[in-house]
Amino acid sequence: MKVKPEIKDRILSAANALAAEGIENPTNDQVRERMGGGSLSHISPVMREWRESHKVRVAAALEMPGDLKRAVETSVSQMWSVASKLASTTIETVRQEADQAVEEASKERDEALGEISRLEESIASLQQLMAEKDKAIDQVKNELVTERSNNAQLKSENTALSTKVDDRDTQFKSLKAESEKALSAKEAVIDKLREDLDAERAKLTTLSSENAVYSTRIEEREKQIESLKSEISKAAAENGKAVKEFQLELDNLRAEKQKLAEQQAVFESRIDDRSEQIKALQSELKDARADNKKLQLELVGLARKPQK
């Protein structure tokens, strides 16, 4: 993995500072702590290079200084040569063992870094999935609020329509009662006129001398009866038309009320579906958060693994 120069400089500065404080072989965690944070996938390869260069510097420091060679070249050169050979042999042995240990540690570190990279990718995927789930839940919640608003509006319209239908029913009943009352009154008048007509006819039979007068009065009564019959027929026709119009309007209002009730049922069904979607998404989000927590614990465990 290629590390940016500015990040590499920060890592090297932290490692050199720790070495200057007496920590000859600082761990990756110590370097990350000194930096105040960072990714182990960046710190580990840079620290491998730093450890290799540090070993070279330590080995170079073991060589005899020039001033010391000149000061003791006459008397102790042979002794120093023997000691140097022994030291070189010891250093070489230690170096080989260290190289082997470093190689094994590097292999383990590479495996750990691969696992860390995989876990970081999994965490990123889970975080993206969680964000998508949160977005989907917000969208469903917004749609649910809209559906509830529409349902409330439909309920209000349904209530208003029910009130209107009730008012129309009341008006229809009142009109019908008035029409029946008017017809009853007209029929009572007709009955009275018929009684009068019968009385006049009786008088005509018994009082032939007054035949002309009674004939005229009978004709007038018959005209009155025909006029009243015409008025009754006209009133009945007008009342029938009004009744039909009220009945038609009442039927339309009832049909509209039924339609609104069906729409309300559809919206309530959609609200139930949205509620189930929210429950399912919340369950998935809970599982995703649990998986994310588990992966973070694994990542922390790998990060805390002792460096060899």
C-alpha positions as CSV (number, residue, x, y, z in Angstrom):
1,M,0.0,0.0,0.0
2,K,1.4,3.4,-1.0
3,V,1.6,5.9,1.9
4,K,1.4,9.6,1.3
5,P,4.7,11.5,2.1
6,E,3.1,13.7,4.7
7,I,1.7,10.7,6.6
8,K,5.1,8.8,6.3
9,D,6.9,11.8,7.7
10,R,4.6,12.0,10.7
11,I,5.1,8.2,11.3
12,L,8.9,8.5,11.1
13,S,8.9,11.6,13.4
14,A,6.9,9.7,16.0
15,A,9.2,6.7,15.9
16,N,12.4,8.8,16.1
17,A,10.9,10.7,19.1
18,L,10.1,7.4,20.9
19,A,13.6,6.1,20.2
20,A,15.1,9.3,21.5
21,E,13.1,8.8,24.7
22,G,14.7,5.4,25.3
23,I,12.2,3.2,23.5
24,E,14.6,1.4,21.1
25,N,11.9,-0.7,19.3
26,P,8.6,1.2,19.5
27,T,5.5,-0.7,18.6
28,N,2.9,0.3,16.0
29,D,0.4,1.1,18.7
30,Q,2.9,3.3,20.5
31,V,3.6,5.2,17.3
32,R,-0.1,5.6,16.5
33,E,-0.7,6.9,20.1
34,R,2.2,9.4,19.7
35,M,0.6,10.6,16.4
36,G,-2.8,11.0,18.0
37,G,-4.4,8.4,15.7
38,G,-3.9,6.8,12.3
39,S,-4.4,3.6,10.4
40,L,-2.3,0.5,11.2
41,S,-2.3,-0.3,7.4
42,H,-0.3,2.9,6.9
43,I,1.9,2.7,10.1
44,S,3.0,-1.0,9.7
45,P,4.9,-0.8,6.3
46,V,6.6,2.5,7.3
47,M,7.7,1.0,10.7
48,R,9.1,-2.0,8.9
49,E,11.4,0.3,6.9
50,W,12.3,2.3,10.0
51,R,13.2,-0.9,11.9
52,E,15.5,-2.1,9.1
53,S,17.3,1.3,8.9
54,H,17.5,1.4,12.7
55,K,19.3,-2.0,12.8
56,V,21.9,-0.7,10.3
57,R,22.5,2.4,12.5
58,V,22.9,0.2,15.6
59,A,25.3,-2.1,13.8
60,A,27.4,0.8,12.5
61,A,27.6,2.2,16.1
62,L,29.3,-1.0,17.2
63,E,32.3,-0.4,14.9
64,M,35.5,0.9,16.6
65,P,35.9,4.7,16.4
66,G,38.9,6.0,14.4
67,D,40.4,7.9,17.4
68,L,40.3,4.7,19.5
69,K,42.0,2.8,16.7
70,R,44.8,5.2,16.6
71,A,45.2,5.4,20.4
72,V,45.5,1.7,20.9
73,E,46.8,0.5,17.5
74,T,50.2,-0.4,19.0
75,S,49.3,-2.3,22.1
76,V,45.7,-3.6,21.9
77,S,45.1,-3.8,18.2
78,Q,45.3,-7.6,18.3
79,M,43.1,-7.7,21.4
80,W,40.5,-5.5,19.7
81,S,40.7,-7.5,16.5
82,V,39.9,-10.7,18.4
83,A,37.1,-8.9,20.4
84,S,35.8,-7.4,17.2
85,K,35.7,-10.8,15.5
86,L,33.9,-12.3,18.5
87,A,31.5,-9.3,18.6
88,S,30.9,-9.5,14.8
89,T,30.2,-13.2,15.1
90,T,27.8,-12.6,18.0
91,I,26.2,-9.7,16.1
92,E,25.9,-11.8,13.0
93,T,24.2,-14.5,15.0
94,V,21.9,-12.1,16.7
95,R,21.2,-10.4,13.4
96,Q,20.3,-13.7,11.7
97,E,18.0,-14.6,14.6
98,A,16.6,-11.1,14.6
99,D,16.1,-11.2,10.8
100,Q,14.3,-14.5,11.1
101,A,12.1,-13.2,13.9
102,V,11.5,-10.0,11.9
103,E,10.6,-12.1,8.9
104,E,8.1,-14.2,10.9
105,A,6.7,-11.0,12.6
106,S,6.4,-9.3,9.2
107,K,4.5,-12.3,7.8
108,E,2.2,-12.3,10.7
109,R,1.9,-8.5,10.5
110,D,1.1,-8.7,6.8
111,E,-1.6,-11.3,7.5
112,A,-3.0,-9.0,10.3
113,L,-2.9,-6.0,8.0
114,G,-4.8,-8.0,5.4
115,E,-7.4,-8.9,8.0
116,I,-7.5,-5.3,9.2
117,S,-8.0,-4.1,5.6
118,R,-10.8,-6.6,5.1
119,L,-12.4,-5.6,8.4
120,E,-12.1,-1.9,7.5
121,E,-13.8,-2.6,4.1
122,S,-16.5,-4.6,5.9
123,I,-17.0,-1.7,8.4
124,A,-17.2,0.8,5.5
125,S,-19.7,-1.4,3.7
126,L,-21.8,-1.8,6.9
127,Q,-21.7,1.9,7.5
128,Q,-22.8,2.6,4.0
129,L,-25.6,0.0,4.4
130,M,-26.6,1.6,7.7
131,A,-26.8,5.0,6.0
132,E,-28.9,3.5,3.2
133,K,-31.2,1.9,5.7
134,D,-31.5,5.1,7.7
135,K,-32.3,7.0,4.5
136,A,-34.9,4.3,3.5
137,I,-36.4,4.6,7.0
138,D,-36.6,8.4,6.8
139,Q,-38.2,8.1,3.3
140,V,-40.8,5.6,4.6
141,K,-41.4,7.8,7.7
142,N,-42.0,10.8,5.4
143,E,-44.3,8.8,3.2
144,L,-46.1,7.5,6.3
145,V,-46.6,11.1,7.6
146,T,-48.0,12.0,4.1
147,E,-50.3,9.0,4.1
148,R,-51.5,9.9,7.7
149,S,-52.1,13.5,6.6
150,N,-54.1,12.3,3.6
151,N,-56.0,9.9,5.7
152,A,-56.8,12.6,8.3
153,Q,-58.0,14.9,5.4
154,L,-60.2,12.1,4.0
155,K,-61.6,11.5,7.5
156,S,-62.4,15.2,7.8
157,E,-64.0,15.3,4.3
158,N,-65.9,12.1,5.1
159,T,-67.2,13.7,8.4
160,A,-68.2,16.9,6.5
161,L,-69.9,14.8,3.8
162,S,-71.8,12.7,6.4
163,T,-73.0,16.0,8.0
164,K,-74.1,17.2,4.6
165,V,-75.9,13.9,3.9
166,D,-77.6,14.1,7.3
167,D,-78.7,17.7,6.5
168,R,-80.1,16.6,3.2
169,D,-81.9,13.8,4.8
170,T,-83.5,16.2,7.3
171,Q,-84.4,18.6,4.5
172,F,-85.9,15.8,2.4
173,K,-87.9,14.6,5.3
174,S,-89.1,18.1,6.1
175,L,-90.0,18.7,2.4
176,K,-91.8,15.4,2.2
177,A,-93.8,16.2,5.4
178,E,-94.7,19.7,4.1
179,S,-95.7,18.2,0.7
180,E,-97.9,15.6,2.4
181,K,-99.4,18.2,4.7
182,A,-100.2,20.4,1.7
183,L,-101.7,17.5,-0.3
184,S,-103.8,16.6,2.8
185,A,-105.1,20.1,3.0
186,K,-106.0,20.2,-0.7
187,E,-107.8,16.9,-0.4
188,A,-109.7,18.2,2.7
189,V,-110.8,21.2,0.6
190,I,-111.9,18.9,-2.2
191,D,-113.8,16.7,0.2
192,K,-115.5,19.8,1.6
193,L,-116.4,21.0,-1.9
194,R,-117.7,17.6,-2.8
195,E,-119.9,17.7,0.3
196,D,-121.1,21.2,-0.6
197,L,-121.8,20.0,-4.2
198,D,-123.8,17.1,-2.9
199,A,-125.7,19.4,-0.7
200,E,-126.4,21.8,-3.6
201,R,-127.5,18.9,-5.8
202,A,-129.9,17.8,-3.1
203,K,-131.3,21.3,-2.9
204,L,-131.6,21.3,-6.7
205,T,-133.8,18.2,-6.5
206,T,-136.1,19.6,-3.8
207,L,-136.0,23.2,-5.0
208,S,-136.7,23.1,-8.7
209,S,-137.7,26.8,-8.6
210,E,-134.2,27.7,-7.8
211,N,-132.8,25.4,-10.5
212,A,-131.1,28.2,-12.5
213,V,-129.4,29.6,-9.4
214,Y,-128.3,26.3,-8.1
215,S,-127.1,25.2,-11.6
216,T,-124.9,28.3,-11.7
217,R,-123.6,27.7,-8.3
218,I,-122.9,24.0,-9.2
219,E,-121.0,25.1,-12.3
220,E,-119.0,27.5,-10.2
221,R,-118.3,24.8,-7.6
222,E,-117.2,22.4,-10.4
223,K,-114.9,25.0,-11.8
224,Q,-113.5,25.6,-8.3
225,I,-113.0,21.8,-8.0
226,E,-111.3,21.6,-11.4
227,S,-109.1,24.6,-10.5
228,L,-108.2,23.0,-7.2
229,K,-107.5,19.7,-8.9
230,S,-105.2,21.5,-11.4
231,E,-103.4,23.2,-8.5
232,I,-103.1,19.9,-6.7
233,S,-101.7,18.2,-9.8
234,K,-99.2,21.1,-10.4
235,A,-98.2,21.1,-6.7
236,A,-97.8,17.3,-6.8
237,A,-95.7,17.5,-10.0
238,E,-93.5,20.2,-8.5
239,N,-93.1,18.3,-5.2
240,G,-92.3,15.1,-7.1
241,K,-89.7,16.9,-9.1
242,A,-88.1,18.4,-5.9
243,V,-88.3,15.0,-4.2
244,K,-86.5,13.4,-7.2
245,E,-83.8,16.1,-7.2
246,F,-83.3,15.7,-3.5
247,Q,-83.3,11.9,-3.9
248,L,-80.7,12.1,-6.7
249,E,-78.5,14.5,-4.7
250,L,-78.8,12.2,-1.7
251,D,-77.8,9.2,-3.8
252,N,-74.8,11.0,-5.2
253,L,-73.7,12.1,-1.7
254,R,-74.1,8.5,-0.4
255,A,-72.0,7.3,-3.4
256,E,-69.3,9.9,-2.7
257,K,-69.4,8.9,0.9
258,Q,-68.9,5.2,0.0
259,K,-66.0,6.2,-2.4
260,L,-64.3,8.2,0.4
261,A,-64.7,5.3,2.8
262,E,-63.0,3.0,0.2
263,Q,-60.2,5.5,-0.2
264,Q,-59.8,5.7,3.5
265,A,-59.6,1.9,3.7
266,V,-56.9,1.9,1.0
267,F,-54.9,4.6,2.9
268,E,-55.2,2.7,6.2
269,S,-54.0,-0.5,4.4
270,R,-51.0,1.5,3.0
271,I,-50.2,2.9,6.4
272,D,-50.2,-0.7,7.8
273,D,-47.8,-1.7,4.9
274,R,-45.5,1.2,5.7
275,S,-45.5,0.4,9.3
276,E,-44.4,-3.2,8.5
277,Q,-41.7,-1.9,6.2
278,I,-40.4,0.3,9.0
279,K,-40.3,-2.6,11.4
280,A,-38.4,-4.7,8.9
281,L,-35.9,-2.0,8.1
282,Q,-35.4,-1.3,11.8
283,S,-34.8,-5.0,12.4
284,E,-32.2,-5.0,9.5
285,L,-30.6,-1.9,10.9
286,K,-30.3,-3.5,14.3
287,D,-28.7,-6.6,12.8
288,A,-26.3,-4.4,10.8
289,R,-25.3,-2.4,13.9
290,A,-24.7,-5.7,15.8
291,D,-22.5,-6.9,12.9
292,N,-20.7,-3.6,12.9
293,K,-20.0,-3.7,16.6
294,K,-18.7,-7.3,16.3
295,L,-16.3,-6.2,13.4
296,Q,-15.1,-3.2,15.4
297,L,-14.4,-5.5,18.4
298,E,-12.4,-7.8,16.1
299,L,-10.5,-4.8,14.7
300,V,-9.7,-3.6,18.2
301,G,-8.5,-7.1,19.1
302,L,-6.2,-7.3,16.1
303,A,-4.9,-3.7,16.8
304,R,-4.1,-4.7,20.4
305,K,-2.2,-7.9,19.3
306,P,1.4,-7.7,20.7
307,Q,4.0,-6.8,18.2
308,K,6.9,-9.3,17.8
